[in-house]
């Protein structure tokens, strides 16, 4: 493919090729580019025809780059970075973000904190459109085309992903008045072994609770775990239904505690905190849309106290 022959259609085919390589599948790549699996496959076929070489080896289980594919992938990365930089510079030229931004956030946190900020963000920047996914599943930013993910307590991000801590959010142990009334309230951490614990689980991994006793000792919590859920919002609803004790970020249960729908349990024990983080793909120039939205989220969270 000669530089002179690189028209708009071929640029699109090259970007689809990059997406296929990074997603590892035609389905995920097509989704990130707004295409069907078939359209992504046809785009790759046209690009291979133009190049006169096979770019990917396909098997039923995996895709792998050929030698021409590796060379084109490296050149494609440089082209995509240049296009991103031009777009960022143009967007920043008059100081006004514009265009679409794709955001992913956990359901409970997204409804209570992120959505109100997004509403103000849209009012402030009328040339911006937001596509938002509320899910506790951790999105793959690059392969799914996510511009900004807000997450609670995730581990180290993948290479090529920037992570900014927005806030350390206190965890709160609580239960419904109905549950508290029909059980013997615990006065020490070890008493929790006699209680039903509503545990957060993600991809088969259970969250382990640790509480700090008043004398300063951190204790691992053990207890019955008859119901495990992969959604903070579902855990909150289970606690409201009186199904057990729950350990959640304070922002998720603040309204319920204020209205008396939930009550603190072992309030003198420190339940620790989790980090609320903003994750976004690494770029030499951060897209103004992402920068402004992250700054607004950080300002909102800063007003919520320690």
DAJO-V273855 format. One line per field, one symbol per residue. ss: DSSP state (2 for helix, 1 for strand, 0 for the rest). psi: psi as a letter, one per 20 degrees, with the letter a starting at -180 (. if undefined). A space follows every 10 residues. Layout:
ss->???
psi->???
This chain:
ss->0000000222 2222222222 2220022222 2220002222 2222222222 2000011100 0011102222 2222222222 2222222222 2200000011 1111102222 2222222222 2222000111 1111000000 0000000111 1100000000 1111111111 1111102222 2200000022 2222011111 1100110001 1100000111 0001111110 0222222222 0000111112 2222222220 0011000001 0011111111 1000000222 2222222222 220000
psi->oqhhjnaggh gghghggghg ghhjqhghgg ghjkrrgghg ghggggghgh hkqphpppri hrqqprghgg ghgghhgggg gggggggghg higjjoqraq ppppqqgghg hhggghghgh ghhhnijqqp oppoqipoqo gghjkphppp qokraprrqj ppppphqopq qpprrqhggh hjropqirhh iiijrppopp qolipqppqp qorhjipppp pqrpnippqj phhhgghhgh jkiaqqoqqh hhjghhghij hqqqpliipp jaqqppqppq qpqhppphgg gggghhgghg hhija.
